Amino acid sequence: MKRDIDLLVIGDVNADLLLKGDDPVPIFGQVEKLVDGGLLTVGGSSSIMACGASRLGLRTALVGVLADDALGSLLRTALEDRGVDVSACLVEPGRLTGITVVLMRGASGDRAILTATGTAGSLSAGQVNRDVLGRSNHLHCGGYFLQPRLQEGLADLFCEARRMGIKCSLDTNWDPAEEWNQGLAAVLGQCDLFFPNEAEALSIGGCTDIDSAVTKLSAAGPTVVVKRGAQGGMVRQGSRTLLAAAPRTEVVDSTGAGDAFDAGYLFGFIRSWETARCLSLAIACGSLSTRGLGGVEGQPSLEEALTLASTIEVRAA
């Protein structure tokens, strides 16, 4: 079968509604309060990541679940406009598409987040189109902890993909229940790459320091690529550790920065780049994505990301 898809992303597809102001906290009692600005855009770790990968030039397909409502139609169009193939996405009639409301407080960047998962958590491993999977070079899952139906069969799906010669990666995102399990150990055993942020790595590993956490997580099998925000990122590959600091940037909104980071790293990984170069591009993509409001508006082109990546020094720990 022809491998004409560089990256297949599976997982959450939902909308983000961002509201920004000096004091965006609502007041109950039917009080209307004005904010400085708002944006309705693509949300969900998997969807944002797919947009970032497509923006870099990867042939990207997305499998998730939408409802047959106005938000579902808006998201499908927005994803297609960003070059993402959504032909294998599923539609559940009579449901509501997931939506996240992000309240952003002034210049501090502090955020409060409310999510109605809707169809975003409806995908199961059995619903992933196997023809599309067979045409893919890499399989990535985002938003693991928000998708209870996908958790049950994801390890088997990854195992099936790897038998086909397809590399696999995972980004769990935060666990709202803070249980940090849900079959994750079996999934990590079938992963080539695992993309936690630092807080997630500490919680999943049950550790108090990042070195112990990445040692424990990498022992499960995958190369562990940790997103560290303003501190940059790190990679633990066997006994080898690489570190790189993030460049200084003026942050407008950090929504989706971790997903852009994932997209940058996977661009290099799929292109068989050396690990250090993958890490520098990941940090560049994550940093540049913060220049725009929302998860997809600031995502960089490959040329922009490469220019910034060339200034990032990667060192061995």
C-alpha positions in Angstrom: 0.0 0.0 0.0 1.2 3.5 -0.9 2.4 5.5 2.2 1.0 8.9 1.1 0.3 10.2 4.6 3.3 11.4 6.6 1.4 11.7 9.9 -1.9 10.3 11.1 -3.2 12.0 14.2 -6.0 10.5 16.3 -7.9 11.9 19.2 -9.8 14.9 20.4 -11.4 17.4 18.0 -13.1 20.3 19.7 -13.5 24.1 19.5 -11.8 26.6 21.7 -13.5 29.8 22.7 -10.9 32.2 24.2 -12.1 35.3 26.1 -9.4 37.8 27.2 -9.6 40.7 29.6 -8.1 42.2 32.8 -10.8 40.5 34.9 -12.6 37.9 32.8 -14.1 36.1 35.8 -17.9 35.8 35.3 -20.4 37.1 37.9 -23.4 35.0 38.5 -26.9 36.5 38.9 -27.3 37.3 35.2 -24.7 40.0 35.3 -23.3 40.9 31.9 -19.6 41.7 31.9 -17.5 43.0 29.0 -14.1 41.5 28.1 -11.4 42.9 25.7 -11.6 40.2 23.0 -12.6 36.8 22.0 -11.7 34.1 19.4 -13.5 30.9 18.3 -10.9 28.6 16.8 -9.6 25.0 16.5 -9.0 23.3 19.8 -8.1 19.9 21.2 -4.5 18.6 21.5 -4.8 16.3 18.5 -6.4 18.9 16.2 -4.0 21.6 17.1 -1.0 19.3 16.6 -2.4 18.2 13.2 -2.6 21.8 12.1 0.9 22.5 13.3 2.3 19.5 11.4 0.4 20.5 8.2 1.7 24.0 8.5 5.3 22.7 8.6 4.6 20.7 5.4 3.8 17.2 6.6 1.0 15.4 4.8 -1.3 15.1 7.8 -4.6 13.3 8.3 -6.8 13.4 11.4 -9.3 10.9 12.8 -11.7 12.1 15.5 -15.4 12.5 16.2 -17.5 15.5 15.5 -21.2 16.1 15.9 -23.5 17.2 13.1 -23.9 20.7 14.6 -22.7 24.1 13.7 -19.4 23.8 15.6 -18.7 20.5 13.9 -19.1 22.0 10.5 -17.0 25.0 11.5 -14.2 22.8 12.7 -14.2 20.6 9.7 -13.8 23.6 7.4 -11.1 25.2 9.6 -9.1 22.0 9.6 -9.4 21.6 5.8 -8.4 25.2 5.3 -5.2 24.4 7.2 -4.4 21.5 5.0 -5.5 18.7 7.3 -7.2 15.7 5.7 -10.4 15.1 7.7 -12.0 12.6 5.4 -11.7 9.8 7.9 -13.3 11.8 10.8 -16.6 10.4 12.1 -19.9 12.2 12.7 -22.2 11.3 15.6 -25.7 12.6 15.0 -27.6 14.0 17.9 -24.6 14.9 19.9 -22.7 18.2 20.6 -19.2 18.9 19.4 -16.8 19.5 22.3 -15.9 23.0 23.3 -13.4 24.5 25.7 -13.9 28.0 27.1 -10.6 29.7 28.1 -10.7 32.8 30.3 -7.4 34.7 30.0 -6.5 37.2 32.6 -4.7 40.3 31.2 -0.9 40.4 30.7 -0.3 37.7 33.4 -1.3 35.0 31.0 -3.1 33.2 33.8 -6.0 31.1 32.5 -9.1 29.3 33.7 -10.4 26.5 31.5 -13.9 25.0 31.2 -14.5 22.0 28.9 -17.6 20.2 27.8 -16.0 17.2 26.1 -19.0 16.4 23.9 -17.9 14.2 21.0 -14.2 14.9 21.6 -14.0 11.9 23.9 -16.0 9.5 21.7 -13.4 8.0 19.5 -12.5 4.3 20.0 -9.5 2.4 18.6 -11.8 0.3 16.5 -13.1 3.4 14.7 -9.7 4.3 13.3 -9.9 3.6 9.5 -7.4 0.8 8.8 -7.0 1.8 5.2 -5.9 5.3 6.3 -3.7 3.8 8.9 -2.0 1.6 6.3 -1.2 4.6 4.2 0.5 6.4 7.1 4.2 6.6 8.1 3.6 7.7 11.7 0.6 7.5 14.2 0.2 10.0 16.9 -2.4 10.2 19.7 -3.1 13.4 21.7 -5.4 14.1 24.7 -5.3 10.5 26.0 -6.7 11.3 29.5 -9.8 13.0 27.9 -10.7 9.9 25.8 -11.9 7.0 27.9 -13.1 5.0 24.9 -9.8 5.3 23.1 -7.7 4.3 26.2 -9.1 0.7 26.2 -7.8 -0.3 22.8 -4.9 2.2 22.1 -2.1 -0.2 23.2 -3.4 -2.8 20.7 -3.8 -0.2 18.0 -0.2 0.9 18.5 1.0 -2.7 18.4 -0.9 -3.3 15.2 0.6 -0.1 13.7 4.1 -1.1 14.7 3.7 -4.5 13.1 3.0 -2.6 9.9 6.2 -0.6 10.2 4.5 2.5 11.5 6.1 4.5 14.3 3.9 5.6 17.2 3.8 8.6 19.6 1.6 9.8 22.5 0.9 13.0 24.3 -1.4 12.4 27.2 -2.0 16.0 28.3 -3.2 16.7 31.8 -5.3 14.1 33.7 -8.3 16.0 35.1 -8.9 13.1 37.5 -5.2 13.2 38.5 -5.1 9.4 38.6 -2.3 9.1 35.9 -3.0 5.6 34.9 -6.0 4.4 32.8 -3.9 1.7 31.1 -1.1 4.0 30.3 1.7 1.6 31.1 0.6 -0.8 28.3 0.4 2.1 25.8 3.9 3.4 26.7 5.2 -0.1 26.0 4.1 0.3 22.4 5.3 3.9 22.0 8.4 5.1 20.1 8.0 8.6 21.4 6.3 10.0 24.5 5.6 13.8 24.8 4.7 14.8 28.4 5.3 18.3 29.8 7.3 18.5 33.0 4.4 18.4 35.4 2.8 15.5 33.6 6.1 13.6 33.6 6.5 14.0 37.3 2.9 12.9 38.0 2.9 9.9 35.6 6.3 8.8 36.9 5.4 9.4 40.5 8.6 11.3 41.0 9.7 14.6 42.6 12.5 15.4 40.1 12.5 15.4 36.4 15.7 13.2 36.0 14.1 10.4 38.0 10.8 10.8 36.1 12.4 10.5 32.6 14.5 7.6 33.7 11.5 5.7 34.9 9.3 6.6 31.9 12.0 5.7 29.3 12.5 2.3 31.0 9.0 1.5 29.8 10.2 1.7 26.2 9.8 5.1 24.5 12.1 8.0 23.9 10.8 10.6 26.3 10.6 14.1 25.0 9.7 16.6 27.8 8.2 20.1 27.2 9.5 22.5 29.8 7.9 25.8 28.8 10.3 28.7 29.2 13.1 26.3 30.1 12.9 24.6 26.7 12.9 20.9 26.4 14.8 17.7 27.1 15.1 14.2 25.5 15.9 11.0 27.3 16.9 8.3 24.8 18.1 5.2 26.6 20.9 6.5 28.9 21.4 9.6 26.8 19.9 13.0 27.8 19.8 16.1 25.7 18.8 19.6 27.0 18.0 22.9 25.3 16.8 26.2 26.5 14.0 28.1 24.9 14.7 31.5 23.2 13.2 34.6 24.7 9.8 35.4 23.1 7.0 37.8 23.8 4.1 35.5 24.7 0.6 36.4 23.6 -1.0 33.1 24.5 0.6 29.7 25.3 -2.4 27.7 24.3 -1.3 24.8 22.1 2.4 25.5 22.5 3.0 21.9 23.5 1.2 20.6 20.5 3.3 22.8 18.2 6.4 21.5 20.0 5.2 17.9 19.2 4.6 18.8 15.6 8.1 20.2 15.2 9.8 17.2 16.8 7.8 14.8 14.7 8.6 16.7 11.5 12.3 16.0 12.1 11.7 12.4 13.4 9.7 11.5 10.3 12.4 13.0 8.2 15.0 10.9 10.0 16.8 13.9 11.5 19.3 13.4 14.4 17.7 13.8 17.8 19.3 17.2 18.7 18.0 18.8 15.5 14.5 17.4 16.2 14.6 19.0 19.7 15.7 22.4 18.5 12.9 22.5 15.9 10.4 21.4 18.5 11.4 24.2 20.8 11.3 26.7 18.0 7.8 25.7 16.9 6.5 25.8 20.5 8.0 29.2 21.1 6.7 30.8 17.9 3.2 29.4 18.4 2.8 31.6 21.5 2.8 34.8 19.4 -0.9 34.5 18.4 -4.1 34.1 20.3 -5.3 30.5 20.3 -3.6 27.2 19.5 -3.3 27.5 15.7 -3.1 31.2 14.8 0.7 31.6 15.7 1.9 28.3 14.3 5.1 28.8 12.3 6.0 27.9 8.7 8.9 25.5 8.3 11.1 28.4 7.2 10.3 30.5 10.3 10.9 27.5 12.6 14.2 26.6 11.0 15.5 30.2 11.3 14.8 30.2 15.0 15.9 26.6 15.5 19.3 27.5 14.1 19.9 29.8 17.2 19.0 27.1 19.8 21.9 25.2 21.3 21.3 21.6 22.3 23.7 20.0 24.8 24.2 16.7 26.4 23.4 16.5 30.1 
